[in-house]
Structures are given as C-alpha cells and as structure tokens.
Amino acid sequence: MNHQIAHISLLVKDYNEAINYYTNKLNFIVIEDVALSETKRWVRIKPQGDSNFALLLAKADGEKQMASIGNQTGGRVFLFLTTDNFYRDYPKMKANGIQFKEEPREEVYGTVAVFSDIYGNLWDFIEPKP
C-alpha cells in the first residue's frame, strides 16, 4: 500500500477572505476552487514549491463550527510551514503583515518561530536541520 495525507480541512469564516489572506500574505496558490452549491465550495490552497499537501478551506457552518475557527487544536500549534532559508523568508513574512508570536529560536530540529494566521490558528514556521 502507498498511502499519504493529501489535505486537511481548515475552518474559515469566508472563502474569499481566506483565499486573499493565504495567497497575498503567505504567498500560497489556489490549486482548486469549485462551486458545490450556492454556499459551499471545494477550495484547495498550498504553499508554492513541490509539496503535494494542500489545505482544504472549509467555510464554517453553524455555531459550533464558527466557535472552532482559529482553535481547531485547542490552542496548540496546528500547522507547520517549512522553508529552505528561514532568515531569507522571515523578514519578508513580517513585512507582509504576518504576526509572529515570538522571536526566532534554535531548536534541535531547526530554526523556528510561531505565527498566527488571519483566524488565530498557530503555525510553526521552520527551517528544518539537515
């Protein structure tokens, strides 16, 4: 068997708002945007690069889902974005309005700093050590 995780759903308030943020602030690309109904779309985005992994933007439906936007993991870091050059990309991200929660730090696994996205989800931005 050859299995892989292809994408993960990310609760959002509004498709267009989320697409705008992830494409303009994090430089992601939209790889699929298909209307499924008048209120539901199949929207997949991903970082530029050779990754096959994508985020599926899922518009929250109802109070319970709305309450989970930005807190899908109970306040823990939710997503991990890697780079091949942390100190090249970190200043660009800050200049682009990305809100880092801490200064960069060196860990055994690489250089890392936590940032929050438009909805408050926490991300690790990492340059892994070889």
Backbone as CSV, one residue per row, in Angstrom:
resi,resn,N_x,N_y,N_z,CA_x,CA_y,CA_z,C_x,C_y,C_z
1,MET,0.835,-1.192,0.000,0.000,0.000,0.000,0.871,1.244,0.000
2,ASN,0.367,2.271,-0.638,1.051,3.559,-0.675,0.039,4.634,-0.297
3,HIS,-0.018,4.985,0.972,-0.976,5.970,1.464,-0.266,7.275,1.765
4,GLN,-1.006,8.360,1.666,-0.484,9.657,2.083,-1.648,10.555,2.461
5,ILE,-1.386,11.513,3.328,-2.394,12.516,3.646,-2.301,13.577,2.571
6,ALA,-3.387,13.821,1.872,-3.383,14.731,0.736,-3.694,16.165,1.150
7,HIS,-4.675,16.329,2.022,-5.026,17.655,2.501,-5.747,17.552,3.840
8,ILE,-5.847,18.694,4.489,-6.530,18.778,5.779,-7.474,19.967,5.703
9,SER,-8.646,19.837,6.307,-9.598,20.940,6.252,-9.260,21.993,7.302
10,LEU,-9.430,23.234,6.907,-9.173,24.374,7.771,-10.450,25.210,7.799
11,LEU,-11.057,25.309,8.972,-12.284,26.094,9.096,-12.000,27.574,8.873
12,VAL,-12.826,28.207,8.042,-12.694,29.632,7.742,-14.062,30.296,7.832
13,LYS,-14.067,31.613,8.043,-15.327,32.362,8.082,-15.870,32.610,6.694
14,ASP,-14.953,32.872,5.756,-15.357,33.255,4.410,-14.298,32.774,3.419
15,TYR,-14.729,32.150,2.345,-13.776,31.634,1.361,-12.871,32.726,0.800
16,ASN,-13.471,33.799,0.296,-12.683,34.836,-0.367,-11.725,35.538,0.589
17,GLU,-12.171,35.774,1.817,-11.314,36.377,2.833,-10.097,35.486,3.089
18,ALA,-10.325,34.186,3.227,-9.240,33.241,3.488,-8.304,33.128,2.285
19,ILE,-8.860,33.029,1.093,-8.026,32.960,-0.113,-7.149,34.200,-0.204
20,ASN,-7.727,35.363,0.022,-6.973,36.611,-0.034,-5.812,36.596,0.953
21,TYR,-6.068,36.181,2.180,-5.021,36.151,3.189,-3.900,35.181,2.800
22,TYR,-4.260,33.938,2.528,-3.233,32.926,2.290,-2.452,33.169,1.008
23,THR,-3.089,33.731,-0.013,-2.362,33.989,-1.255,-1.551,35.280,-1.180
24,ASN,-2.077,36.310,-0.555,-1.379,37.595,-0.524,-0.409,37.738,0.639
25,LYS,-0.672,37.107,1.753,0.213,37.223,2.914,1.241,36.095,2.994
26,LEU,0.821,34.875,2.689,1.723,33.722,2.793,2.200,33.211,1.432
27,ASN,1.727,33.854,0.367,2.173,33.511,-0.982,1.781,32.097,-1.402
28,PHE,0.658,31.591,-0.863,0.133,30.300,-1.274,-0.502,30.455,-2.659
29,ILE,-0.807,29.330,-3.275,-1.505,29.347,-4.552,-2.804,28.550,-4.429
30,VAL,-3.803,28.986,-5.171,-5.071,28.259,-5.229,-4.901,27.176,-6.283
31,ILE,-5.115,25.934,-5.895,-4.983,24.847,-6.865,-6.340,24.305,-7.312
32,GLU,-7.389,24.687,-6.570,-8.727,24.248,-6.957,-9.756,25.130,-6.270
33,ASP,-10.756,25.566,-7.010,-11.853,26.365,-6.454,-13.100,26.050,-7.270
34,VAL,-13.923,25.162,-6.734,-15.098,24.664,-7.451,-16.342,24.905,-6.614
35,ALA,-17.353,25.512,-7.211,-18.638,25.711,-6.519,-19.355,24.371,-6.421
36,LEU,-19.762,24.016,-5.195,-20.516,22.783,-4.969,-22.003,23.062,-4.796
37,SER,-22.307,24.258,-4.331,-23.686,24.710,-4.166,-23.638,26.235,-4.095
38,GLU,-24.761,26.853,-3.769,-24.774,28.315,-3.647,-23.931,28.802,-2.478
39,THR,-23.715,27.951,-1.480,-22.986,28.384,-0.283,-21.710,27.597,-0.014
40,LYS,-21.469,26.526,-0.754,-20.337,25.660,-0.460,-19.413,25.542,-1.671
41,ARG,-18.096,25.609,-1.378,-17.084,25.466,-2.423,-16.035,24.447,-1.997
42,TRP,-15.364,23.884,-2.976,-14.222,22.996,-2.756,-12.997,23.824,-3.125
43,VAL,-12.320,24.358,-2.082,-11.183,25.261,-2.299,-9.946,24.648,-1.670
44,ARG,-8.950,24.370,-2.509,-7.679,23.850,-2.019,-6.570,24.850,-2.327
45,ILE,-5.743,25.105,-1.305,-4.604,26.013,-1.451,-3.356,25.298,-0.958
46,LYS,-2.205,25.774,-1.412,-0.961,25.165,-0.948,0.167,26.169,-1.052
47,PRO,1.232,25.931,-0.274,2.410,26.780,-0.415,3.045,26.536,-1.782
48,GLN,3.742,27.540,-2.275,4.476,27.325,-3.515,5.610,26.367,-3.231
49,GLY,5.972,25.580,-4.187,7.015,24.570,-4.002,6.508,23.237,-4.489
50,ASP,7.220,22.194,-4.132,6.910,20.878,-4.682,6.034,20.013,-3.795
51,SER,5.450,20.585,-2.763,4.610,19.816,-1.855,3.311,19.376,-2.535
52,ASN,2.901,18.146,-2.273,1.608,17.658,-2.755,0.498,17.925,-1.748
53,PHE,0.876,18.352,-0.560,-0.083,18.597,0.514,-0.821,19.913,0.274
54,ALA,-2.101,19.949,0.606,-2.895,21.164,0.439,-3.823,21.347,1.638
55,LEU,-4.230,22.589,1.848,-5.271,22.899,2.815,-6.592,22.994,2.077
56,LEU,-7.606,22.372,2.624,-8.958,22.482,2.088,-9.681,23.517,2.941
57,LEU,-9.999,24.651,2.347,-10.704,25.697,3.086,-12.164,25.287,3.240
58,ALA,-12.609,25.190,4.474,-13.967,24.731,4.774,-14.713,25.856,5.489
59,LYS,-15.685,26.429,4.822,-16.460,27.509,5.432,-17.298,26.942,6.570
60,ALA,-17.134,27.539,7.740,-17.856,27.075,8.924,-19.356,27.168,8.703
61,ASP,-20.054,26.158,9.200,-21.497,26.070,9.064,-22.089,25.836,10.453
62,GLY,-22.734,26.834,10.982,-23.365,26.699,12.291,-22.483,27.218,13.419
63,GLU,-23.111,27.390,14.573,-22.449,27.983,15.733,-21.256,27.165,16.224
64,LYS,-21.388,25.849,16.267,-20.315,25.011,16.779,-19.065,25.145,15.917
65,GLN,-19.220,25.090,14.610,-18.075,25.235,13.726,-17.515,26.656,13.778
66,MET,-18.377,27.648,13.834,-17.910,29.036,13.929,-17.060,29.226,15.186
67,ALA,-17.463,28.595,16.276,-16.723,28.723,17.530,-15.350,28.051,17.457
68,SER,-15.166,27.140,16.518,-13.891,26.422,16.394,-12.911,27.091,15.441
69,ILE,-13.353,28.105,14.716,-12.445,28.792,13.796,-11.283,29.369,14.600
70,GLY,-10.080,29.074,14.166,-8.886,29.571,14.826,-8.467,28.781,16.045
71,ASN,-9.238,27.762,16.387,-8.931,26.989,17.589,-9.229,25.504,17.363
72,GLN,-8.883,25.009,16.204,-9.178,23.624,15.876,-8.350,22.635,16.690
73,THR,-7.285,23.117,17.331,-6.433,22.222,18.111,-6.354,22.639,19.575
74,GLY,-7.325,23.378,20.040,-7.375,23.749,21.449,-6.262,24.682,21.889
75,GLY,-5.766,25.506,20.972,-4.740,26.478,21.318,-3.314,26.037,21.056
76,ARG,-3.128,24.831,20.579,-1.786,24.337,20.244,-1.430,24.752,18.822
77,VAL,-0.132,24.681,18.508,0.279,24.889,17.120,-0.444,23.860,16.273
78,PHE,-1.016,24.327,15.173,-1.861,23.491,14.333,-1.161,23.057,13.052
79,LEU,-0.458,23.975,12.420,0.131,23.691,11.121,1.610,24.048,11.136
80,PHE,2.358,23.435,10.239,3.807,23.591,10.195,4.213,23.933,8.767
81,LEU,4.778,25.119,8.596,5.220,25.589,7.288,6.742,25.600,7.286
82,THR,7.345,24.843,6.366,8.798,24.769,6.320,9.355,25.647,5.211
83,THR,10.619,25.978,5.355,11.344,26.770,4.372,12.754,26.218,4.244
84,ASP,13.400,26.547,3.139,14.797,26.157,2.969,15.739,27.271,3.420
85,ASN,15.186,28.444,3.811,16.014,29.557,4.274,15.188,30.451,5.193
86,PHE,15.231,30.162,6.475,14.420,30.881,7.459,14.696,32.383,7.435
87,TYR,15.955,32.761,7.488,16.295,34.183,7.625,16.152,34.965,6.319
88,ARG,15.914,34.312,5.220,15.515,34.983,3.983,14.015,35.283,4.033
89,ASP,13.229,34.308,4.479,11.770,34.408,4.401,11.121,35.092,5.599
90,TYR,11.702,34.941,6.777,11.133,35.530,7.989,10.930,37.043,7.871
91,PRO,11.932,37.820,7.447,11.711,39.272,7.317,10.647,39.621,6.275
92,LYS,10.586,38.846,5.199,9.570,39.082,4.169,8.174,38.846,4.729
93,MET,8.036,37.804,5.523,6.741,37.494,6.124,6.314,38.597,7.085
94,LYS,7.255,39.061,7.911,6.942,40.148,8.844,6.542,41.410,8.084
95,ALA,7.270,41.735,7.026,6.962,42.918,6.218,5.610,42.780,5.534
96,ASN,5.181,41.548,5.320,3.904,41.275,4.669,2.745,41.226,5.664
97,GLY,3.034,41.521,6.929,1.975,41.596,7.932,1.715,40.330,8.711
98,ILE,2.560,39.309,8.569,2.389,38.089,9.354,2.738,38.408,10.806
99,GLN,1.858,38.016,11.720,2.011,38.309,13.144,2.700,37.152,13.856
100,PHE,4.004,37.339,14.129,4.745,36.325,14.868,4.505,36.510,16.358
101,LYS,4.368,35.416,17.059,4.095,35.413,18.494,5.363,35.407,19.331
102,GLU,6.514,35.236,18.686,7.783,35.115,19.390,8.915,35.439,18.436
103,GLU,10.080,35.600,19.003,11.296,35.773,18.199,11.771,34.393,17.730
104,PRO,12.497,34.333,16.626,13.023,33.042,16.164,13.908,32.402,17.233
105,ARG,13.884,31.086,17.245,14.715,30.349,18.205,15.303,29.119,17.512
106,GLU,16.401,28.661,18.058,17.056,27.459,17.546,16.642,26.275,18.403
107,GLU,16.150,25.248,17.762,15.778,24.004,18.434,16.594,22.874,17.822
108,VAL,16.546,21.709,18.419,17.316,20.579,17.890,16.849,20.200,16.484
109,TYR,15.605,20.490,16.162,15.052,20.130,14.854,15.171,21.244,13.821
110,GLY,15.542,22.490,14.255,15.709,23.558,13.288,15.445,24.932,13.870
111,THR,15.438,25.934,12.999,15.116,27.304,13.371,13.605,27.459,13.253
112,VAL,12.967,28.061,14.270,11.511,28.094,14.307,11.009,29.369,14.960
113,ALA,9.839,29.802,14.521,9.087,30.869,15.187,7.607,30.591,14.946
114,VAL,6.789,30.892,15.943,5.341,30.666,15.856,4.665,31.937,15.354
115,PHE,3.731,31.768,14.413,2.913,32.894,13.968,1.448,32.496,13.982
116,SER,0.590,33.502,13.963,-0.844,33.229,13.887,-1.360,33.724,12.549
117,ASP,-2.347,32.999,12.043,-2.937,33.393,10.764,-4.120,34.334,10.992
118,ILE,-4.853,34.604,9.954,-5.969,35.550,9.988,-7.010,35.193,11.049
119,TYR,-7.139,33.908,11.356,-8.167,33.465,12.295,-7.621,33.126,13.676
120,GLY,-6.309,33.232,13.844,-5.711,32.924,15.136,-5.113,31.539,15.239
121,ASN,-5.195,30.732,14.169,-4.535,29.427,14.185,-3.044,29.637,14.344
122,LEU,-2.420,28.808,15.170,-0.984,28.904,15.381,-0.244,27.985,14.421
123,TRP,0.816,28.528,13.837,1.672,27.822,12.893,3.105,27.873,13.397
124,ASP,3.862,26.820,13.178,5.314,26.855,13.312,5.880,27.150,11.927
125,PHE,6.737,28.159,11.838,7.498,28.418,10.616,8.894,27.895,10.882
126,ILE,9.332,26.912,10.100,10.533,26.151,10.435,11.465,25.997,9.245
127,GLU,12.751,26.158,9.523,13.786,25.662,8.612,14.378,24.444,9.299
128,PRO,14.006,23.248,8.819,14.499,22.041,9.476,16.017,21.905,9.335
129,LYS,16.627,21.315,10.358,18.047,20.996,10.263,18.193,19.777,9.367
130,PRO,19.304,19.744,8.616,19.509,18.584,7.711,19.670,17.285,8.477
